[in-house]
């Protein structure tokens, strides 16, 4: 046997899992298919629940230094009027943690720095495995193999290992495609984040540390559209020209080379996350659309709960099973709720959009914040069933 644990995937879930296993003196190896550990994408949110998970793992103070503190993140209409104003400060009091945004690359580089170099093997793509009672053999694209006692699959929404384990778990397309970029904030001077729902699609923006702006734009589209694959900044400027300030200005200051494009996908909630000595975590186990800003947050929750279970149980398989009991219902709720929010936010029918916006403006905050309340009012570390 080459290692007790093998972790497949060097994203947020895999890197933080490695740090967690290291903290409880467990033997592991991490395998990442890319030649470099880097954050593919731009920015994302670390809500109060993610910060609690980082606190549990002993990483919070360092992350706060490279993250941008977020006090508000309003949902706006195309003219800039407020549709929803989540009270993130009041909700974060449940965890006694603040909310942050961070650049994905910054977080990846930090997490990578906490793991001994000899524990990470790069440019190593796992393509299949064989599972026995006490031994798992991993097979890599380069023809090599690795044996371990326990396998943590954390290689994302398109995980080939999850597909082998659960053939019906192919990613599903959400119906809209997305562009992202990070640009300089010197001229724009954006000081708070927001997301705008309009006739052309959605546009979100938030400041990051280092005087940067992270933005994203979502448009309804067929899957893997050749038209949108070849979209340029000029196309986006035309689509969003009637949106409120500073959206046109942000787009005008973005270069084509800075654009990152991908279709939005998730996976239908799984029936299980634990399969004897194999465990699915992060996007490999419960990939969600980004509409609740919970993708990375749930990966970090996963790791905190997993390390908590491993720290209390000598039997790893029993710890995996307890992890599943604590995580399955919560991740299912987030996946399904996020999918629904995305569908409503992407409405194009003018009467429906008018009705949606009118209702959202008039609803009491206790109704408009219900989903956020359910997410953040429950301490995920105390969920036992």
Protein Blocks (a to p, Z undefined) as FASTA:
>chain_A
ZZfbdcedjbfklmmmmmmmmmnopacddddfbfbdcdedjdddddfklmmmmmmnopmm
mmmmmpccdfbdcdddfkopafbdcdfklmmmmnopacddddfklmmmmmmmmpcfklpc
ghiacfbdcddfkbccdddfkopacddfbdcdfebjklmklmmmmmmlcccdehiacddd
dddfklnopabdcddddfkbccdddddehiiacddddddddehifklmmpcfklmmmmmm
mpccfklmmmmmpcfklpccdddddddddfbfbehjaccehjllmpccfklopmmmmmmm
mmmmmmmmmmmpmblmlmmmmmmmmmmmmmmmmmmmmmmmmmmmmpcblklmmmmmmmmm
mpcfklmmmmmmmmmmpcfklpcZZ
